[in-house]
Amino acid sequence: MELSIITLPLVAAIISGFFGKYIGDRNSEIITSLLVSIAAIFSFIVFYNVIVNQYEDNIIIATWINSGSLDVNWSMKIDPLSAVMLVVVTSVSALVHIYSIGYMSHDPHKPRFMAYLSLFTFAMLMLVTSDNFIQLFFGWEGVGLCSYFLIGFWFKKESANAAAIKAFVVNRVGDFGFALGIFLIFYLFGTVNYEEVFQQIPNITDQKLNFLGIEANTIDLICLLLFIGAMGKSAQILLHTWLPDAMEGPTPVSALIHAATMVTAGVFLVVRCSPIYEYSELALNIITIVGMTTAIFAATVALVQTDIKKIIAYSTCSQLGYMFFATGVGAYNVAMFHLFTHAFFKALLFLGSGSVIHAFKDEQNINNMGGIWKKLPYTYTLMIIGTLALTGFPFLSGFYSKDAIIEFAYLRGNTTGYYAAGIGIFTAFLTSIYSWRLIFKTFHGDYNNKKIKIEETHESPAVMLLPLILLSIGAVFAGFIFKELFIGYGETSKYWGESIFFLEPLSTKHPPIWFLVLTPILVVTSIPISYYLFVKNKNLPDAIIKNNQPLYKFLLNKWYFDELYEYIFIRPSKKIGLFLWKFFDIKIIDQFGPDGVSSIIKKISIKANKFQSGYIYHYAFVMLLGFSAFLTFLIIR
């Protein structure tokens, strides 16, 4: 059964990818959705066994590399950490597959799309079930490749191709650091298997290493190199620019890759490597700073965006920041709890936005919507649930997981923890403002679309609404049901066992009451504030924008990161490339290489052509020259 979880998505990808044109669109959709759904059911069974029976196993599928001390297997590691990820990946993927049947109904390349989704699922499962860094890297690059395919699925759109390339290139930057981290691990320990590496970590806590002329603590260096990879995959600030542009892909892609699964791989990596990170105070502080900076950065940018999918994309970026600063303060289990709950409500919001886009015939600007809550009652209700969960409204899933992150950051007791907690509270308020802005401008107020009559908008079909309903159940109940299991009440949960390592147990103290109620109060009060700003008094936001143009442009242009990278990296790279092409390639290589040789041959052939006159004495003369040359060659030898 365990191996079926991995193999079924791969079989689905092969059938739909290679035989889709023979079995037809509908059969491709049914087969891929069915096989991934079966994998999801098996994942829940495994998760149940882990909870109830403390089931753990490391199933060796095959030997991959066996050379010297490098011994790497294809394996399937089942433990509490991987069991959670199996449920997240397969359940969200199965629902996205089903949703895609309706959303992609008019696309002429449905089998290829379904094959890409299934292949991505297989790669992600290989990543989360690995017992060594090489298999992890295989899955890591596999999901990167599939994201390139899926973001650029509509390859005839120039913007989709550009977004796919951007995602691929930015992730390569992070992956370079990740690969260096793996090389360093093998160099130091002679192995890449988790257990063998983790056992040796305490022995090198004081070891120094010279890296690029700088003497650094070995563990700090390993942690920071691995974290660079996590930053790229999980779109943390400085390596975040690919995530909003990735919205050029079909909406199901956004829900699967950029909300619930691929972007959480970086968080999973840090949590899986907790036995390393616990010995590096420097790395944990840097992760906390990067996480909280990403959280507030993305929230401020989301305040002014008008593309419905990009608003949710920046929300994803912000929530990933929460997860990272949770790991930075040592609350790895709380980070995983938020990863778990976030998968449900963020996939719900993405698929809900897809339902809205479907109703508006591919319109994504929220300024061109409005007044349709009665036309799309089911989508409206389900997106309200997703928004309440995202903002941390009391007793929904986000309330339990996100507030727990803020509380543990506060309980960390150091300066970094206090800053993270404060920024977490303020970001929660901003999250609530931009989330309700999206809801009110999309569903309330006046109808603003001039191309489509309101009568033409319609609710999505059942095949698209069913996944939303199932995700809404998770968005409502996942936090309440699993809080005690994942983080416990007043003590660290015993569910995680040895899959997460704590050098020191998490604090069992309780923050002051005022701190506990502050975030929920801000979240609740933001609803009437947003309603007043975006429904009742629409002129006020315009006046605020008019009086704060520099700030508005700063946020609208995403803190000018794209422009900065264009100036620092892209333009110089283009100039260097142009110089190398025109000078070295054309003037040197081509001129003295193929062009030079062809020019000489052409000149010789023109001269030789003059001997082709038809006169016998000309041919005799040429033969005599050739015979003389041959004799000279023999004499010289």
Secondary structure, 3 states (H helix, E strand, C coil): CHHHHHHHHHHHHHHHHHHHHHHCHHHHHHHHHHHHHHHHHHHHHHHHHHHHHCCCEEEEEEEEEEECCEEEEEEEEECHHHHHHHHHHHHHHHHHHHHHHHHCCCCCCHHHHHHHHHHHHHHHHHHHCCCEHHHHHHHHHHHHHHHHHHHCCCCCCHHHHHHHHHHHHHHHHHHHHHHHHHHHHHHHHCCCEHHHHHHHHHHHCCCEEEECCEEEEHHHHHHHHHHHHHHHHCCCCCCCCHHHHHHHCCHHHHHHHHHHCHHHHHHHHHHHCHHHHCCCHHHHHHHHHHHHHHHHHHHHHHCCCCEHHHHHHHHHHHHHHHHHHHHHCCCHHHHHHHHHHHHHHHHHHHHHHHHHHHHCCCCCEHHHCCCCCCCCHHHHHHHHHHHHHHHCCCCCHHHHHHHHHHHHHHHCCCHHHHHHHHHHHHHHHHHHHHHHHHHHHHHCCCCCCCCCCHHHCCCCCHHHHHHHHHHHHHHHHHHHHHHHHHCCCCCCCCCCCCCCCCCCCCCCCCCCHHHHHHHHHHHHHHHHHHHHHHHHCCHHHHHHHHHCHHHHHHHHCHHHHHHHHHHHHHHHHHHHHHHHHHHHHHHHHHHHCHHHHHHHHHHHHHHHHCCCCCCHHHHHHHHHHHHHHHHHHHHHC
